[in-house]
Amino acid sequence: MSPSIVILTEDRYEDPCEKNWYSQNIILEDSLLQKALVNLGFIVYRSSWSSKTFNWESVDFAIFRSTWDYFERLDEFLNWVRFYSKNIKFINDIDLVLWNLDKKYLQSFPKKNIVPSLFLKLNENTSLETIFKQTNWKEIVIKPSISASAWNTHRISKNKSKDFNLIFNKLKKEHRMIVQEFQSNVLSIGEVSIMVFGGVFSHAVLKKAKENDYRVQDDFGGSVSVYKPSKAEIEFAEKIINLCPKKPIYARVDILFDKYKNPILSELEVIEPELWFRMNIGSAKLLAEKILGLIKTH
C-alpha cells in the first residue's frame, strides 16, 4: 500500500482568496514538493493544520510547510501536534520541532558559532540601558523567543534605547525575549540561507534587505537570489546540523557574517522554513527521496 502524506499549511494559504505573488509562491512550492512525492509513489494531500474537515486518520505522515501562524496560536498548535503525533509521523521529528520552536535552542550551539545573544526570562527585571551597559553592544535586535518572519522584531541603537522602553517592557511582560547584537554586515552582505536535506547540502539563497531596512524577509521588500556558497559555508551549515539533538530531514541554516566576515548562525529552521524549491531544479526531488528513505528505515 502506498504511503500517504499531508503537506501542512495554514488557513490563509490552504485556498487563498487573494491571489498575489506571495500566495502564488506558497502554492508553487507545495506543488513542486507534491509532484516529487507523487512521483515516488506517495498519496499526497494538502491541508491547513487546523482544518476541522480534513480526515487526519487518512494519512501516515505529515510535513510542516507553511504553518506560519503557529506562534500566534501556540497553545492550540501544541495541543494539535501532541494529539495527532500519536498516530501520524511528523516530518521533521516532533521532538526536534518542539526543540526548535523556541529560539533558546541557540544555546545548544557553541557561543562562537552563533550571533551574540541574551535570553531573557518572562518579565525579567532588566532595561535596555542595562543591557547596553553590560554587553558594550552599540546596536541590538530584540524579538520574542517564539516568533517568525521578524514578528515583533526591533532594531535599537544605544542612543535610542529610551525611545523603545515602552515597547520592550510590554513585550517582555508577554513573551520570553531574545536580545542579539546587531550584525551590520547584514546591510552590505545580506543573509545566506543554506538548505540541507538528510544531512546533504541541497542549495542556497542570498537574502538582502531593501534600502533603509535591515529585515531580509521578502515580506518586508527584501530580495532573494540564487547563491553559490563557499566550501567553508557549506561545512559550517553541516556542522550546525550535526550538532542538533536529532538529525533533521530538512533544515535551513541562516547565516550572517560577523565583523571579521566569519559565518555565524542567525537561526536554524527545522519547523516550517521556506525552502525555495523554485530556485533549484531537483531540490524538491532530493527532499522527497530523503523522506522516502526515512520511511524505509522505519
Secondary structure as a PSIPRED ss2 file (coil, helix, strand):
# PSIPRED VFORMAT (PSIPRED V4.0)

   1 M C   1.000  0.000  0.000
   2 S C   1.000  0.000  0.000
   3 P C   1.000  0.000  0.000
   4 S E   0.000  0.000  1.000
   5 I E   0.000  0.000  1.000
   6 V E   0.000  0.000  1.000
   7 I E   0.000  0.000  1.000
   8 L E   0.000  0.000  1.000
   9 T E   0.000  0.000  1.000
  10 E C   1.000  0.000  0.000
  11 D H   0.000  1.000  0.000
  12 R H   0.000  1.000  0.000
  13 Y H   0.000  1.000  0.000
  14 E H   0.000  1.000  0.000
  15 D C   1.000  0.000  0.000
  16 P C   1.000  0.000  0.000
  17 C C   1.000  0.000  0.000
  18 E C   1.000  0.000  0.000
  19 K C   1.000  0.000  0.000
  20 N C   1.000  0.000  0.000
  21 W H   0.000  1.000  0.000
  22 Y H   0.000  1.000  0.000
  23 S H   0.000  1.000  0.000
  24 Q H   0.000  1.000  0.000
  25 N H   0.000  1.000  0.000
  26 I H   0.000  1.000  0.000
  27 I H   0.000  1.000  0.000
  28 L H   0.000  1.000  0.000
  29 E H   0.000  1.000  0.000
  30 D H   0.000  1.000  0.000
  31 S H   0.000  1.000  0.000
  32 L H   0.000  1.000  0.000
  33 L H   0.000  1.000  0.000
  34 Q H   0.000  1.000  0.000
  35 K H   0.000  1.000  0.000
  36 A H   0.000  1.000  0.000
  37 L H   0.000  1.000  0.000
  38 V H   0.000  1.000  0.000
  39 N H   0.000  1.000  0.000
  40 L C   1.000  0.000  0.000
  41 G C   1.000  0.000  0.000
  42 F C   1.000  0.000  0.000
  43 I E   0.000  0.000  1.000
  44 V E   0.000  0.000  1.000
  45 Y E   0.000  0.000  1.000
  46 R E   0.000  0.000  1.000
  47 S E   0.000  0.000  1.000
  48 S E   0.000  0.000  1.000
  49 W C   1.000  0.000  0.000
  50 S C   1.000  0.000  0.000
  51 S C   1.000  0.000  0.000
  52 K C   1.000  0.000  0.000
  53 T C   1.000  0.000  0.000
  54 F C   1.000  0.000  0.000
  55 N C   1.000  0.000  0.000
  56 W H   0.000  1.000  0.000
  57 E H   0.000  1.000  0.000
  58 S H   0.000  1.000  0.000
  59 V C   1.000  0.000  0.000
  60 D C   1.000  0.000  0.000
  61 F E   0.000  0.000  1.000
  62 A E   0.000  0.000  1.000
  63 I E   0.000  0.000  1.000
  64 F E   0.000  0.000  1.000
  65 R C   1.000  0.000  0.000
  66 S C   1.000  0.000  0.000
  67 T C   1.000  0.000  0.000
  68 W C   1.000  0.000  0.000
  69 D C   1.000  0.000  0.000
  70 Y H   0.000  1.000  0.000
  71 F H   0.000  1.000  0.000
  72 E H   0.000  1.000  0.000
  73 R C   1.000  0.000  0.000
  74 L H   0.000  1.000  0.000
  75 D H   0.000  1.000  0.000
  76 E H   0.000  1.000  0.000
  77 F H   0.000  1.000  0.000
  78 L H   0.000  1.000  0.000
  79 N H   0.000  1.000  0.000
  80 W H   0.000  1.000  0.000
  81 V H   0.000  1.000  0.000
  82 R H   0.000  1.000  0.000
  83 F H   0.000  1.000  0.000
  84 Y H   0.000  1.000  0.000
  85 S C   1.000  0.000  0.000
  86 K C   1.000  0.000  0.000
  87 N C   1.000  0.000  0.000
  88 I C   1.000  0.000  0.000
  89 K E   0.000  0.000  1.000
  90 F E   0.000  0.000  1.000
  91 I E   0.000  0.000  1.000
  92 N C   1.000  0.000  0.000
  93 D C   1.000  0.000  0.000
  94 I H   0.000  1.000  0.000
  95 D H   0.000  1.000  0.000
  96 L H   0.000  1.000  0.000
  97 V H   0.000  1.000  0.000
  98 L H   0.000  1.000  0.000
  99 W H   0.000  1.000  0.000
 100 N H   0.000  1.000  0.000
 101 L C   1.000  0.000  0.000
 102 D C   1.000  0.000  0.000
 103 K H   0.000  1.000  0.000
 104 K H   0.000  1.000  0.000
 105 Y H   0.000  1.000  0.000
 106 L H   0.000  1.000  0.000
 107 Q H   0.000  1.000  0.000
 108 S H   0.000  1.000  0.000
 109 F C   1.000  0.000  0.000
 110 P C   1.000  0.000  0.000
 111 K H   0.000  1.000  0.000
 112 K H   0.000  1.000  0.000
 113 N H   0.000  1.000  0.000
 114 I E   0.000  0.000  1.000
 115 V C   1.000  0.000  0.000
 116 P C   1.000  0.000  0.000
 117 S E   0.000  0.000  1.000
 118 L E   0.000  0.000  1.000
 119 F E   0.000  0.000  1.000
 120 L C   1.000  0.000  0.000
 121 K C   1.000  0.000  0.000
 122 L C   1.000  0.000  0.000
 123 N C   1.000  0.000  0.000
 124 E C   1.000  0.000  0.000
 125 N C   1.000  0.000  0.000
 126 T C   1.000  0.000  0.000
 127 S C   1.000  0.000  0.000
 128 L H   0.000  1.000  0.000
 129 E H   0.000  1.000  0.000
 130 T H   0.000  1.000  0.000
 131 I H   0.000  1.000  0.000
 132 F H   0.000  1.000  0.000
 133 K H   0.000  1.000  0.000
 134 Q H   0.000  1.000  0.000
 135 T H   0.000  1.000  0.000
 136 N C   1.000  0.000  0.000
 137 W C   1.000  0.000  0.000
 138 K C   1.000  0.000  0.000
 139 E E   0.000  0.000  1.000
 140 I E   0.000  0.000  1.000
 141 V E   0.000  0.000  1.000
 142 I E   0.000  0.000  1.000
 143 K E   0.000  0.000  1.000
 144 P E   0.000  0.000  1.000
 145 S C   1.000  0.000  0.000
 146 I C   1.000  0.000  0.000
 147 S C   1.000  0.000  0.000
 148 A C   1.000  0.000  0.000
 149 S C   1.000  0.000  0.000
 150 A C   1.000  0.000  0.000
 151 W C   1.000  0.000  0.000
 152 N C   1.000  0.000  0.000
 153 T C   1.000  0.000  0.000
 154 H E   0.000  0.000  1.000
 155 R E   0.000  0.000  1.000
 156 I E   0.000  0.000  1.000
 157 S E   0.000  0.000  1.000
 158 K H   0.000  1.000  0.000
 159 N H   0.000  1.000  0.000
 160 K H   0.000  1.000  0.000
 161 S H   0.000  1.000  0.000
 162 K H   0.000  1.000  0.000
 163 D H   0.000  1.000  0.000
 164 F H   0.000  1.000  0.000
 165 N H   0.000  1.000  0.000
 166 L H   0.000  1.000  0.000
 167 I H   0.000  1.000  0.000
 168 F H   0.000  1.000  0.000
 169 N H   0.000  1.000  0.000
 170 K H   0.000  1.000  0.000
 171 L H   0.000  1.000  0.000
 172 K H   0.000  1.000  0.000
 173 K H   0.000  1.000  0.000
 174 E H   0.000  1.000  0.000
 175 H C   1.000  0.000  0.000
 176 R C   1.000  0.000  0.000
 177 M E   0.000  0.000  1.000
 178 I E   0.000  0.000  1.000
 179 V E   0.000  0.000  1.000
 180 Q E   0.000  0.000  1.000
 181 E E   0.000  0.000  1.000
 182 F C   1.000  0.000  0.000
 183 Q C   1.000  0.000  0.000
 184 S C   1.000  0.000  0.000
 185 N H   0.000  1.000  0.000
 186 V H   0.000  1.000  0.000
 187 L H   0.000  1.000  0.000
 188 S H   0.000  1.000  0.000
 189 I C   1.000  0.000  0.000
 190 G C   1.000  0.000  0.000
 191 E E   0.000  0.000  1.000
 192 V E   0.000  0.000  1.000
 193 S E   0.000  0.000  1.000
 194 I E   0.000  0.000  1.000
 195 M E   0.000  0.000  1.000
 196 V E   0.000  0.000  1.000
 197 F E   0.000  0.000  1.000
 198 G C   1.000  0.000  0.000
 199 G C   1.000  0.000  0.000
 200 V E   0.000  0.000  1.000
 201 F E   0.000  0.000  1.000
 202 S E   0.000  0.000  1.000
 203 H E   0.000  0.000  1.000
 204 A E   0.000  0.000  1.000
 205 V E   0.000  0.000  1.000
 206 L E   0.000  0.000  1.000
 207 K E   0.000  0.000  1.000
 208 K E   0.000  0.000  1.000
 209 A C   1.000  0.000  0.000
 210 K C   1.000  0.000  0.000
 211 E C   1.000  0.000  0.000
 212 N C   1.000  0.000  0.000
 213 D C   1.000  0.000  0.000
 214 Y C   1.000  0.000  0.000
 215 R C   1.000  0.000  0.000
 216 V C   1.000  0.000  0.000
 217 Q C   1.000  0.000  0.000
 218 D H   0.000  1.000  0.000
 219 D H   0.000  1.000  0.000
 220 F H   0.000  1.000  0.000
 221 G C   1.000  0.000  0.000
 222 G C   1.000  0.000  0.000
 223 S E   0.000  0.000  1.000
 224 V E   0.000  0.000  1.000
 225 S E   0.000  0.000  1.000
 226 V E   0.000  0.000  1.000
 227 Y C   1.000  0.000  0.000
 228 K C   1.000  0.000  0.000
 229 P C   1.000  0.000  0.000
 230 S C   1.000  0.000  0.000
 231 K H   0.000  1.000  0.000
 232 A H   0.000  1.000  0.000
 233 E H   0.000  1.000  0.000
 234 I H   0.000  1.000  0.000
 235 E H   0.000  1.000  0.000
 236 F H   0.000  1.000  0.000
 237 A H   0.000  1.000  0.000
 238 E H   0.000  1.000  0.000
 239 K H   0.000  1.000  0.000
 240 I H   0.000  1.000  0.000
 241 I H   0.000  1.000  0.000
 242 N H   0.000  1.000  0.000
 243 L C   1.000  0.000  0.000
 244 C C   1.000  0.000  0.000
 245 P C   1.000  0.000  0.000
 246 K C   1.000  0.000  0.000
 247 K C   1.000  0.000  0.000
 248 P C   1.000  0.000  0.000
 249 I C   1.000  0.000  0.000
 250 Y E   0.000  0.000  1.000
 251 A E   0.000  0.000  1.000
 252 R E   0.000  0.000  1.000
 253 V E   0.000  0.000  1.000
 254 D E   0.000  0.000  1.000
 255 I E   0.000  0.000  1.000
 256 L E   0.000  0.000  1.000
 257 F E   0.000  0.000  1.000
 258 D C   1.000  0.000  0.000
 259 K C   1.000  0.000  0.000
 260 Y C   1.000  0.000  0.000
 261 K C   1.000  0.000  0.000
 262 N C   1.000  0.000  0.000
 263 P E   0.000  0.000  1.000
 264 I E   0.000  0.000  1.000
 265 L E   0.000  0.000  1.000
 266 S E   0.000  0.000  1.000
 267 E E   0.000  0.000  1.000
 268 L E   0.000  0.000  1.000
 269 E E   0.000  0.000  1.000
 270 V C   1.000  0.000  0.000
 271 I C   1.000  0.000  0.000
 272 E C   1.000  0.000  0.000
 273 P C   1.000  0.000  0.000
 274 E C   1.000  0.000  0.000
 275 L C   1.000  0.000  0.000
 276 W C   1.000  0.000  0.000
 277 F H   0.000  1.000  0.000
 278 R H   0.000  1.000  0.000
 279 M H   0.000  1.000  0.000
 280 N C   1.000  0.000  0.000
 281 I C   1.000  0.000  0.000
 282 G C   1.000  0.000  0.000
 283 S H   0.000  1.000  0.000
 284 A H   0.000  1.000  0.000
 285 K H   0.000  1.000  0.000
 286 L H   0.000  1.000  0.000
 287 L H   0.000  1.000  0.000
 288 A H   0.000  1.000  0.000
 289 E H   0.000  1.000  0.000
 290 K H   0.000  1.000  0.000
 291 I H   0.000  1.000  0.000
 292 L H   0.000  1.000  0.000
 293 G H   0.000  1.000  0.000
 294 L H   0.000  1.000  0.000
 295 I H   0.000  1.000  0.000
 296 K H   0.000  1.000  0.000
 297 T C   1.000  0.000  0.000
 298 H C   1.000  0.000  0.000
